[in-house]
């Protein structure tokens, strides 16, 4: 996904059955119950350099999700 410096990351657990663990950009890992969300409320541009960054989600079997800050 491509994002701008003003945007924030919101991860929604739509698994419907289990809690997921989200790891992102030096923040402590967060547990997100099924049907809930977590928001990293600082704009991307305040803590990330332009480029590709990875979101790791425990139940996502295809590997990390890529976030591209332009």
C-alpha positions in Angstrom: 0.0 0.0 0.0 1.2 3.5 -0.8 0.7 6.2 1.9 1.5 9.9 2.3 3.4 11.5 5.2 0.1 12.8 6.7 -1.6 9.5 7.0 -1.7 7.1 10.0 -1.8 3.3 10.2 -5.0 1.5 11.3 -5.0 -2.3 11.4 -8.4 -4.0 11.7 -8.6 -7.7 12.8 -11.3 -9.2 10.5 -10.3 -12.8 11.3 -13.6 -13.2 13.2 -12.1 -15.9 15.5 -8.7 -15.0 17.0 -6.5 -12.3 18.4 -3.7 -11.1 16.2 -0.4 -9.6 17.1 0.8 -6.5 15.1 4.4 -5.4 15.0 5.2 -2.0 13.4 8.1 0.4 13.0 9.7 0.2 16.5 6.4 0.4 18.4 5.8 -2.3 21.0 3.8 -5.3 19.6 0.0 -4.9 20.0 -2.7 -7.6 20.5 -5.9 -6.9 18.5 -8.9 -9.1 19.3 -11.2 -10.3 16.5 -13.5 -7.5 15.3 -11.3 -4.7 16.8 -8.7 -2.3 15.5 -5.6 -0.6 16.6 -4.4 2.9 15.4 -0.9 4.2 15.3 -1.9 7.8 15.7 1.3 9.6 14.7 1.4 10.6 11.0 3.9 8.4 9.0 6.1 11.4 8.1 6.9 12.1 11.8 8.7 8.8 12.3 9.4 7.1 9.0 11.8 7.9 6.2 10.4 7.7 2.6 10.6 4.1 1.3 9.1 0.7 2.0 8.4 -0.5 5.6 6.9 -3.8 6.8 3.9 -4.5 9.1 4.1 -7.9 10.6 0.8 -9.6 11.5 0.8 -12.9 13.3 -2.0 -14.5 11.4 -1.0 -13.3 7.9 0.7 -16.3 6.4 2.0 -14.6 3.2 4.6 -12.6 5.1 4.7 -9.0 6.1 2.6 -6.3 4.5 4.5 -3.6 2.7 3.7 0.1 3.4 5.4 2.5 1.0 5.8 6.1 2.2 6.3 8.4 -0.7 
